[in-house]
């Protein structure tokens, strides 16, 4: 499972970061908004990496099973 780390800026904005996916960092006015944005960005990064044959976190392999 990919972990989301949270931090809060001095101005009150929330930051959500997924360390296993470099560049996945999102801001939100609430922790929930930052989380949702980080997840959406993480899915985009994973899809792009898969499309270009680049590595993805091992956790992605557990999302699908052959029928």
PDB file of N, CA, C and O in Angstrom:
ATOM      1  N   UNK A   1       0.845  -1.174   0.000  1.00  0.00           N
ATOM      2  CA  UNK A   1       0.000   0.000   0.000  1.00  0.00           C
ATOM      3  C   UNK A   1       0.894   1.242   0.000  1.00  0.00           C
ATOM      4  O   UNK A   1       1.831   1.337   0.792  1.00  0.00           O
ATOM      5  N   UNK A   2       0.605   2.178  -0.878  1.00  0.00           N
ATOM      6  CA  UNK A   2       1.370   3.426  -0.927  1.00  0.00           C
ATOM      7  C   UNK A   2       0.917   4.341   0.210  1.00  0.00           C
ATOM      8  O   UNK A   2      -0.280   4.520   0.437  1.00  0.00           O
ATOM      9  N   UNK A   3       1.862   4.902   0.901  1.00  0.00           N
ATOM     10  CA  UNK A   3       1.567   5.764   2.043  1.00  0.00           C
ATOM     11  C   UNK A   3       1.533   7.231   1.620  1.00  0.00           C
ATOM     12  O   UNK A   3       2.362   7.684   0.831  1.00  0.00           O
ATOM     13  N   UNK A   4       0.575   7.950   2.153  1.00  0.00           N
ATOM     14  CA  UNK A   4       0.465   9.387   1.919  1.00  0.00           C
ATOM     15  C   UNK A   4       0.906  10.090   3.193  1.00  0.00           C
ATOM     16  O   UNK A   4       0.378   9.831   4.275  1.00  0.00           O
ATOM     17  N   UNK A   5       1.887  10.987   3.050  1.00  0.00           N
ATOM     18  CA  UNK A   5       2.369  11.784   4.182  1.00  0.00           C
ATOM     19  C   UNK A   5       1.727  13.171   4.094  1.00  0.00           C
ATOM     20  O   UNK A   5       1.590  13.734   3.008  1.00  0.00           O
ATOM     21  N   UNK A   6       1.343  13.705   5.231  1.00  0.00           N
ATOM     22  CA  UNK A   6       0.704  15.017   5.276  1.00  0.00           C
ATOM     23  C   UNK A   6       1.538  16.000   6.079  1.00  0.00           C
ATOM     24  O   UNK A   6       2.235  15.637   7.027  1.00  0.00           O
ATOM     25  N   UNK A   7       1.445  17.234   5.675  1.00  0.00           N
ATOM     26  CA  UNK A   7       2.067  18.325   6.409  1.00  0.00           C
ATOM     27  C   UNK A   7       1.152  19.526   6.237  1.00  0.00           C
ATOM     28  O   UNK A   7       0.326  19.564   5.325  1.00  0.00           O
ATOM     29  N   UNK A   8       1.302  20.493   7.107  1.00  0.00           N
ATOM     30  CA  UNK A   8       0.472  21.688   7.021  1.00  0.00           C
ATOM     31  C   UNK A   8       1.366  22.921   6.952  1.00  0.00           C
ATOM     32  O   UNK A   8       2.272  23.098   7.767  1.00  0.00           O
ATOM     33  N   UNK A   9       1.095  23.762   5.973  1.00  0.00           N
ATOM     34  CA  UNK A   9       1.837  25.006   5.793  1.00  0.00           C
ATOM     35  C   UNK A   9       1.408  26.033   6.853  1.00  0.00           C
ATOM     36  O   UNK A   9       0.358  25.885   7.480  1.00  0.00           O
ATOM     37  N   UNK A  10       2.209  27.043   7.039  1.00  0.00           N
ATOM     38  CA  UNK A  10       1.889  28.104   8.000  1.00  0.00           C
ATOM     39  C   UNK A  10       0.603  28.839   7.624  1.00  0.00           C
ATOM     40  O   UNK A  10      -0.098  29.361   8.490  1.00  0.00           O
ATOM     41  N   UNK A  11       0.297  28.874   6.312  1.00  0.00           N
ATOM     42  CA  UNK A  11      -0.924  29.568   5.881  1.00  0.00           C
ATOM     43  C   UNK A  11      -2.175  28.692   5.983  1.00  0.00           C
ATOM     44  O   UNK A  11      -3.266  29.127   5.615  1.00  0.00           O
ATOM     45  N   UNK A  12      -2.021  27.454   6.484  1.00  0.00           N
ATOM     46  CA  UNK A  12      -3.162  26.575   6.701  1.00  0.00           C
ATOM     47  C   UNK A  12      -3.392  25.544   5.608  1.00  0.00           C
ATOM     48  O   UNK A  12      -4.180  24.617   5.792  1.00  0.00           O
ATOM     49  N   UNK A  13      -2.712  25.691   4.466  1.00  0.00           N
ATOM     50  CA  UNK A  13      -2.876  24.710   3.391  1.00  0.00           C
ATOM     51  C   UNK A  13      -2.277  23.374   3.798  1.00  0.00           C
ATOM     52  O   UNK A  13      -1.289  23.320   4.531  1.00  0.00           O
ATOM     53  N   UNK A  14      -2.884  22.299   3.316  1.00  0.00           N
ATOM     54  CA  UNK A  14      -2.377  20.955   3.546  1.00  0.00           C
ATOM     55  C   UNK A  14      -1.548  20.506   2.348  1.00  0.00           C
ATOM     56  O   UNK A  14      -1.835  20.862   1.205  1.00  0.00           O
ATOM     57  N   UNK A  15      -0.518  19.720   2.631  1.00  0.00           N
ATOM     58  CA  UNK A  15       0.323  19.126   1.598  1.00  0.00           C
ATOM     59  C   UNK A  15       0.225  17.612   1.764  1.00  0.00           C
ATOM     60  O   UNK A  15       0.370  17.083   2.866  1.00  0.00           O
ATOM     61  N   UNK A  16      -0.023  16.926   0.652  1.00  0.00           N
ATOM     62  CA  UNK A  16      -0.028  15.463   0.648  1.00  0.00           C
ATOM     63  C   UNK A  16       1.081  15.010  -0.287  1.00  0.00           C
ATOM     64  O   UNK A  16       1.196  15.490  -1.415  1.00  0.00           O
ATOM     65  N   UNK A  17       1.890  14.085   0.192  1.00  0.00           N
ATOM     66  CA  UNK A  17       3.066  13.617  -0.544  1.00  0.00           C
ATOM     67  C   UNK A  17       3.081  12.093  -0.529  1.00  0.00           C
ATOM     68  O   UNK A  17       2.811  11.475   0.501  1.00  0.00           O
ATOM     69  N   UNK A  18       3.399  11.489  -1.675  1.00  0.00           N
ATOM     70  CA  UNK A  18       3.568  10.036  -1.743  1.00  0.00           C
ATOM     71  C   UNK A  18       5.034   9.796  -2.077  1.00  0.00           C
ATOM     72  O   UNK A  18       5.419   9.847  -3.245  1.00  0.00           O
ATOM     73  N   UNK A  19       5.863   9.534  -1.054  1.00  0.00           N
ATOM     74  CA  UNK A  19       7.313   9.437  -1.251  1.00  0.00           C
ATOM     75  C   UNK A  19       7.746   8.384  -2.266  1.00  0.00           C
ATOM     76  O   UNK A  19       8.765   8.569  -2.932  1.00  0.00           O
ATOM     77  N   UNK A  20       6.998   7.275  -2.405  1.00  0.00           N
ATOM     78  CA  UNK A  20       7.379   6.217  -3.344  1.00  0.00           C
ATOM     79  C   UNK A  20       7.222   6.656  -4.800  1.00  0.00           C
ATOM     80  O   UNK A  20       7.738   5.999  -5.704  1.00  0.00           O
ATOM     81  N   UNK A  21       6.516   7.757  -5.027  1.00  0.00           N
ATOM     82  CA  UNK A  21       6.317   8.274  -6.378  1.00  0.00           C
ATOM     83  C   UNK A  21       6.877   9.699  -6.452  1.00  0.00           C
ATOM     84  O   UNK A  21       6.178  10.662  -6.136  1.00  0.00           O
ATOM     85  N   UNK A  22       8.121   9.825  -6.866  1.00  0.00           N
ATOM     86  CA  UNK A  22       8.733  11.154  -6.939  1.00  0.00           C
ATOM     87  C   UNK A  22       7.868  12.125  -7.750  1.00  0.00           C
ATOM     88  O   UNK A  22       7.380  11.793  -8.831  1.00  0.00           O
ATOM     89  N   UNK A  23       7.695  13.309  -7.212  1.00  0.00           N
ATOM     90  CA  UNK A  23       6.924  14.341  -7.894  1.00  0.00           C
ATOM     91  C   UNK A  23       5.455  14.356  -7.526  1.00  0.00           C
ATOM     92  O   UNK A  23       4.735  15.274  -7.917  1.00  0.00           O
ATOM     93  N   UNK A  24       4.991  13.358  -6.783  1.00  0.00           N
ATOM     94  CA  UNK A  24       3.577  13.349  -6.389  1.00  0.00           C
ATOM     95  C   UNK A  24       3.447  14.117  -5.081  1.00  0.00           C
ATOM     96  O   UNK A  24       3.699  13.601  -3.992  1.00  0.00           O
ATOM     97  N   UNK A  25       3.045  15.360  -5.237  1.00  0.00           N
ATOM     98  CA  UNK A  25       2.877  16.288  -4.124  1.00  0.00           C
ATOM     99  C   UNK A  25       1.706  17.185  -4.486  1.00  0.00           C
ATOM    100  O   UNK A  25       1.680  17.771  -5.568  1.00  0.00           O
ATOM    101  N   UNK A  26       0.742  17.295  -3.590  1.00  0.00           N
ATOM    102  CA  UNK A  26      -0.446  18.088  -3.896  1.00  0.00           C
ATOM    103  C   UNK A  26      -0.845  18.934  -2.699  1.00  0.00           C
ATOM    104  O   UNK A  26      -0.662  18.543  -1.546  1.00  0.00           O
ATOM    105  N   UNK A  27      -1.392  20.101  -3.002  1.00  0.00           N
ATOM    106  CA  UNK A  27      -1.882  21.016  -1.984  1.00  0.00           C
ATOM    107  C   UNK A  27      -3.394  21.006  -1.964  1.00  0.00           C
ATOM    108  O   UNK A  27      -4.033  20.757  -2.986  1.00  0.00           O
ATOM    109  N   UNK A  28      -3.976  21.280  -0.786  1.00  0.00           N
ATOM    110  CA  UNK A  28      -5.410  21.424  -0.675  1.00  0.00           C
ATOM    111  C   UNK A  28      -5.752  22.307   0.504  1.00  0.00           C
ATOM    112  O   UNK A  28      -4.948  22.480   1.420  1.00  0.00           O
ATOM    113  N   UNK A  29      -6.947  22.865   0.477  1.00  0.00           N
ATOM    114  CA  UNK A  29      -7.369  23.713   1.596  1.00  0.00           C
ATOM    115  C   UNK A  29      -7.759  22.869   2.807  1.00  0.00           C
ATOM    116  O   UNK A  29      -7.813  23.371   3.930  1.00  0.00           O
ATOM    117  N   UNK A  30      -8.031  21.573   2.573  1.00  0.00           N
ATOM    118  CA  UNK A  30      -8.280  20.624   3.655  1.00  0.00           C
ATOM    119  C   UNK A  30      -7.393  19.408   3.435  1.00  0.00           C
ATOM    120  O   UNK A  30      -6.849  19.211   2.348  1.00  0.00           O
ATOM    121  N   UNK A  31      -7.252  18.597   4.472  1.00  0.00           N
ATOM    122  CA  UNK A  31      -6.456  17.383   4.344  1.00  0.00           C
ATOM    123  C   UNK A  31      -7.110  16.438   3.333  1.00  0.00           C
ATOM    124  O   UNK A  31      -6.417  15.782   2.555  1.00  0.00           O
ATOM    125  N   UNK A  32      -8.410  16.370   3.344  1.00  0.00           N
ATOM    126  CA  UNK A  32      -9.130  15.508   2.395  1.00  0.00           C
ATOM    127  C   UNK A  32      -8.902  15.950   0.956  1.00  0.00           C
ATOM    128  O   UNK A  32      -8.679  15.115   0.080  1.00  0.00           O
ATOM    129  N   UNK A  33      -8.954  17.248   0.708  1.00  0.00           N
ATOM    130  CA  UNK A  33      -8.719  17.751  -0.647  1.00  0.00           C
ATOM    131  C   UNK A  33      -7.304  17.445  -1.109  1.00  0.00           C
ATOM    132  O   UNK A  33      -7.104  17.026  -2.250  1.00  0.00           O
ATOM    133  N   UNK A  34      -6.324  17.646  -0.246  1.00  0.00           N
ATOM    134  CA  UNK A  34      -4.937  17.345  -0.592  1.00  0.00           C
ATOM    135  C   UNK A  34      -4.770  15.860  -0.869  1.00  0.00           C
ATOM    136  O   UNK A  34      -4.055  15.482  -1.797  1.00  0.00           O
ATOM    137  N   UNK A  35      -5.417  15.017  -0.082  1.00  0.00           N
ATOM    138  CA  UNK A  35      -5.360  13.561  -0.273  1.00  0.00           C
ATOM    139  C   UNK A  35      -5.934  13.175  -1.625  1.00  0.00           C
ATOM    140  O   UNK A  35      -5.319  12.406  -2.364  1.00  0.00           O
ATOM    141  N   UNK A  36      -7.094  13.696  -1.950  1.00  0.00           N
ATOM    142  CA  UNK A  36      -7.739  13.367  -3.221  1.00  0.00           C
ATOM    143  C   UNK A  36      -6.890  13.802  -4.413  1.00  0.00           C
ATOM    144  O   UNK A  36      -6.767  13.070  -5.395  1.00  0.00           O
ATOM    145  N   UNK A  37      -6.314  14.979  -4.323  1.00  0.00           N
ATOM    146  CA  UNK A  37      -5.466  15.468  -5.407  1.00  0.00           C
ATOM    147  C   UNK A  37      -4.205  14.626  -5.550  1.00  0.00           C
ATOM    148  O   UNK A  37      -3.761  14.354  -6.665  1.00  0.00           O
ATOM    149  N   UNK A  38      -3.627  14.213  -4.421  1.00  0.00           N
ATOM    150  CA  UNK A  38      -2.414  13.382  -4.466  1.00  0.00           C
ATOM    151  C   UNK A  38      -2.722  12.020  -5.085  1.00  0.00           C
ATOM    152  O   UNK A  38      -1.929  11.503  -5.871  1.00  0.00           O
ATOM    153  N   UNK A  39      -3.859  11.441  -4.737  1.00  0.00           N
ATOM    154  CA  UNK A  39      -4.231  10.149  -5.299  1.00  0.00           C
ATOM    155  C   UNK A  39      -4.445  10.270  -6.807  1.00  0.00           C
ATOM    156  O   UNK A  39      -3.973   9.426  -7.570  1.00  0.00           O
ATOM    157  N   UNK A  40      -5.147  11.305  -7.236  1.00  0.00           N
ATOM    158  CA  UNK A  40      -5.381  11.513  -8.673  1.00  0.00           C
ATOM    159  C   UNK A  40      -4.055  11.673  -9.412  1.00  0.00           C
ATOM    160  O   UNK A  40      -3.872  11.094 -10.483  1.00  0.00           O
ATOM    161  N   UNK A  41      -3.137  12.447  -8.858  1.00  0.00           N
ATOM    162  CA  UNK A  41      -1.833  12.645  -9.485  1.00  0.00           C
ATOM    163  C   UNK A  41      -1.037  11.341  -9.492  1.00  0.00           C
ATOM    164  O   UNK A  41      -0.368  11.033 -10.478  1.00  0.00           O
ATOM    165  N   UNK A  42      -1.102  10.579  -8.410  1.00  0.00           N
ATOM    166  CA  UNK A  42      -0.387   9.300  -8.342  1.00  0.00           C
ATOM    167  C   UNK A  42      -0.873   8.353  -9.430  1.00  0.00           C
ATOM    168  O   UNK A  42      -0.065   7.675 -10.065  1.00  0.00           O
ATOM    169  N   UNK A  43      -2.176   8.298  -9.650  1.00  0.00           N
ATOM    170  CA  UNK A  43      -2.720   7.432 -10.696  1.00  0.00           C
ATOM    171  C   UNK A  43      -2.240   7.865 -12.076  1.00  0.00           C
ATOM    172  O   UNK A  43      -1.950   7.023 -12.927  1.00  0.00           O
ATOM    173  N   UNK A  44      -2.156   9.168 -12.300  1.00  0.00           N
ATOM    174  CA  UNK A  44      -1.645   9.678 -13.580  1.00  0.00           C
ATOM    175  C   UNK A  44      -0.180   9.293 -13.771  1.00  0.00           C
ATOM    176  O   UNK A  44       0.219   8.878 -14.859  1.00  0.00           O
ATOM    177  N   UNK A  45       0.614   9.430 -12.720  1.00  0.00           N
ATOM    178  CA  UNK A  45       2.041   9.102 -12.801  1.00  0.00           C
ATOM    179  C   UNK A  45       2.218   7.603 -13.048  1.00  0.00           C
ATOM    180  O   UNK A  45       3.037   7.205 -13.876  1.00  0.00           O
ATOM    181  N   UNK A  46       1.467   6.781 -12.343  1.00  0.00           N
ATOM    182  CA  UNK A  46       1.567   5.326 -12.532  1.00  0.00           C
ATOM    183  C   UNK A  46       1.170   4.957 -13.957  1.00  0.00           C
ATOM    184  O   UNK A  46       1.865   4.172 -14.602  1.00  0.00           O
ATOM    185  N   UNK A  47       0.064   5.508 -14.461  1.00  0.00           N
ATOM    186  CA  UNK A  47      -0.388   5.212 -15.823  1.00  0.00           C
ATOM    187  C   UNK A  47       0.661   5.632 -16.844  1.00  0.00           C
ATOM    188  O   UNK A  47       0.935   4.894 -17.791  1.00  0.00           O
ATOM    189  N   UNK A  48       1.248   6.804 -16.663  1.00  0.00           N
ATOM    190  CA  UNK A  48       2.268   7.287 -17.587  1.00  0.00           C
ATOM    191  C   UNK A  48       3.497   6.380 -17.555  1.00  0.00           C
ATOM    192  O   UNK A  48       4.057   6.051 -18.600  1.00  0.00           O
ATOM    193  N   UNK A  49       3.911   5.982 -16.363  1.00  0.00           N
ATOM    194  CA  UNK A  49       5.067   5.091 -16.243  1.00  0.00           C
ATOM    195  C   UNK A  49       4.798   3.750 -16.918  1.00  0.00           C
ATOM    196  O   UNK A  49       5.662   3.226 -17.620  1.00  0.00           O
ATOM    197  N   UNK A  50       3.611   3.194 -16.711  1.00  0.00           N
ATOM    198  CA  UNK A  50       3.254   1.929 -17.354  1.00  0.00           C
ATOM    199  C   UNK A  50       3.253   2.068 -18.872  1.00  0.00           C
ATOM    200  O   UNK A  50       3.758   1.195 -19.579  1.00  0.00           O
ATOM    201  N   UNK A  51       2.689   3.157 -19.372  1.00  0.00           N
ATOM    202  CA  UNK A  51       2.597   3.374 -20.817  1.00  0.00           C
ATOM    203  C   UNK A  51       3.966   3.508 -21.467  1.00  0.00           C
ATOM    204  O   UNK A  51       4.129   3.195 -22.647  1.00  0.00           O
ATOM    205  N   UNK A  52       4.951   3.972 -20.706  1.00  0.00           N
ATOM    206  CA  UNK A  52       6.285   4.200 -21.257  1.00  0.00           C
ATOM    207  C   UNK A  52       7.304   3.160 -20.799  1.00  0.00           C
ATOM    208  O   UNK A  52       8.505   3.339 -21.002  1.00  0.00           O
ATOM    209  N   UNK A  53       6.834   2.077 -20.182  1.00  0.00           N
ATOM    210  CA  UNK A  53       7.736   1.008 -19.763  1.00  0.00           C
ATOM    211  C   UNK A  53       8.662   1.377 -18.629  1.00  0.00           C
ATOM    212  O   UNK A  53       9.711   0.755 -18.455  1.00  0.00           O
ATOM    213  N   UNK A  54       8.293   2.371 -17.862  1.00  0.00           N
ATOM    214  CA  UNK A  54       9.110   2.807 -16.736  1.00  0.00           C
ATOM    215  C   UNK A  54       8.653   2.080 -15.471  1.00  0.00           C
ATOM    216  O   UNK A  54       7.531   1.577 -15.417  1.00  0.00           O
ATOM    217  N   UNK A  55       9.506   2.024 -14.464  1.00  0.00           N
ATOM    218  CA  UNK A  55       9.152   1.281 -13.249  1.00  0.00           C
ATOM    219  C   UNK A  55       7.976   1.913 -12.498  1.00  0.00           C
ATOM    220  O   UNK A  55       7.778   3.128 -12.516  1.00  0.00           O
ATOM    221  N   UNK A  56       7.210   1.048 -11.843  1.00  0.00           N
ATOM    222  CA  UNK A  56       6.114   1.479 -10.977  1.00  0.00           C
ATOM    223  C   UNK A  56       6.288   0.772  -9.641  1.00  0.00           C
ATOM    224  O   UNK A  56       6.961  -0.256  -9.580  1.00  0.00           O
ATOM    225  N   UNK A  57       5.704   1.290  -8.577  1.00  0.00           N
ATOM    226  CA  UNK A  57       5.824   0.631  -7.270  1.00  0.00           C
ATOM    227  C   UNK A  57       5.277  -0.798  -7.315  1.00  0.00           C
ATOM    228  O   UNK A  57       4.331  -1.083  -8.049  1.00  0.00           O
ATOM    229  N   UNK A  58       5.867  -1.677  -6.539  1.00  0.00           N
ATOM    230  CA  UNK A  58       5.450  -3.080  -6.495  1.00  0.00           C
ATOM    231  C   UNK A  58       3.987  -3.220  -6.098  1.00  0.00           C
ATOM    232  O   UNK A  58       3.335  -4.192  -6.478  1.00  0.00           O
ATOM    233  N   UNK A  59       3.466  -2.267  -5.343  1.00  0.00           N
ATOM    234  CA  UNK A  59       2.075  -2.321  -4.898  1.00  0.00           C
ATOM    235  C   UNK A  59       1.090  -2.361  -6.070  1.00  0.00           C
ATOM    236  O   UNK A  59      -0.019  -2.876  -5.929  1.00  0.00           O
ATOM    237  N   UNK A  60       1.484  -1.829  -7.205  1.00  0.00           N
ATOM    238  CA  UNK A  60       0.615  -1.799  -8.380  1.00  0.00           C
ATOM    239  C   UNK A  60       0.315  -3.216  -8.864  1.00  0.00           C
ATOM    240  O   UNK A  60      -0.778  -3.473  -9.367  1.00  0.00           O
ATOM    241  N   UNK A  61       1.266  -4.136  -8.720  1.00  0.00           N
ATOM    242  CA  UNK A  61       1.065  -5.519  -9.154  1.00  0.00           C
ATOM    243  C   UNK A  61      -0.090  -6.187  -8.405  1.00  0.00           C
ATOM    244  O   UNK A  61      -0.699  -7.119  -8.929  1.00  0.00           O
ATOM    245  N   UNK A  62      -0.395  -5.735  -7.212  1.00  0.00           N
ATOM    246  CA  UNK A  62      -1.463  -6.343  -6.414  1.00  0.00           C
ATOM    247  C   UNK A  62      -2.850  -5.813  -6.769  1.00  0.00           C
ATOM    248  O   UNK A  62      -3.843  -6.257  -6.194  1.00  0.00           O
ATOM    249  N   UNK A  63      -2.930  -4.878  -7.697  1.00  0.00           N
ATOM    250  CA  UNK A  63      -4.225  -4.311  -8.082  1.00  0.00           C
ATOM    251  C   UNK A  63      -4.972  -5.195  -9.088  1.00  0.00           C
ATOM    252  O   UNK A  63      -6.195  -5.101  -9.194  1.00  0.00           O
ATOM    253  N   UNK A  64      -4.269  -6.034  -9.812  1.00  0.00           N
ATOM    254  CA  UNK A  64      -4.874  -6.812 -10.889  1.00  0.00           C
ATOM    255  C   UNK A  64      -4.484  -8.280 -10.786  1.00  0.00           C
ATOM    256  O   UNK A  64      -3.401  -8.624 -10.314  1.00  0.00           O
ATOM    257  N   UNK A  65      -5.396  -9.135 -11.241  1.00  0.00           N
ATOM    258  CA  UNK A  65      -5.124 -10.560 -11.299  1.00  0.00           C
ATOM    259  C   UNK A  65      -5.670 -11.092 -12.621  1.00  0.00           C
ATOM    260  O   UNK A  65      -6.717 -10.654 -13.099  1.00  0.00           O
ATOM    261  N   UNK A  66      -4.948 -12.037 -13.196  1.00  0.00           N
ATOM    262  CA  UNK A  66      -5.406 -12.652 -14.435  1.00  0.00           C
ATOM    263  C   UNK A  66      -6.625 -13.513 -14.140  1.00  0.00           C
ATOM    264  O   UNK A  66      -6.677 -14.198 -13.118  1.00  0.00           O
ATOM    265  N   UNK A  67      -7.602 -13.478 -15.037  1.00  0.00           N
ATOM    266  CA  UNK A  67      -8.830 -14.269 -14.835  1.00  0.00           C
ATOM    267  C   UNK A  67      -8.656 -15.663 -15.366  1.00  0.00           C
ATOM    268  O   UNK A  67      -9.578 -16.474 -15.287  1.00  0.00           O
TER     269      UNK A  67
END
